[in-house]
């Protein structure tokens, strides 16, 4: 099967053979080109044993483009919806406004990284992309929701609304640059490089120690990190954790396997 993750910044397409990723392509979501997508989709279709496309999107304006490409290639496609499709048990008040990526990542984390006793007290999932989401799944496997923090470009573009501050949202993060900056540009970038990963790590630790989670002196809940800058959070996390850059894509695969 082919899994497609339409994110706010990037659209990722991978071909699965069983649970193994055989090929992958990535595109800027706001610059999707029908011809380029068609070539990529046909190439990926040759690498999989099940010719179907399963799609999860948090950027609806791109949905029609991806659907049109699948139609061009005569490949069946299915969109996974957080509100109408049962991905996992949850206690959300408004599932229709919850990103499908959050539910699919939490679902995959439970299946792939929290087997047996590992996740018996619950677990935390932190996605680090255009936005950072830190979500809690309880001991019964129920998705309880969590926190949303702006990602790098949102962080920097938000600061640029203040007078005299430049818009550095197109800068590529250098997560090792955490020393004080001696000019405005470096002060803005280094402040983000230091504070954003620690904010995510702190939120994850607070979720683990929340009043709704029984502690009884036990260690913090295990954490699964994912997303393009998830590794930048690792040094600041005291809890046991793993990093899985393809967590969301495996969530699509695991969901699709219910129907294959």
GISUL-V242400 format. One record per helix or strand of 3 or more residues. SS is the DSSP state (H for helix, E for strand). FROM is the first residue (numbers start at 1). LEN is the number of residues. If there is no record, write none. Layout:
<<SS:FROM:LEN> <SS:FROM:LEN>>
This chain:
<<E:2:5> <E:10:8> <E:20:9> <H:29:3> <H:34:12> <E:52:6> <H:60:13> <E:76:4> <H:95:3> <H:100:14> <E:123:6> <E:131:7> <E:143:8> <H:152:8> <H:184:25> <E:222:5> <H:231:4> <E:241:3> <H:247:10>>
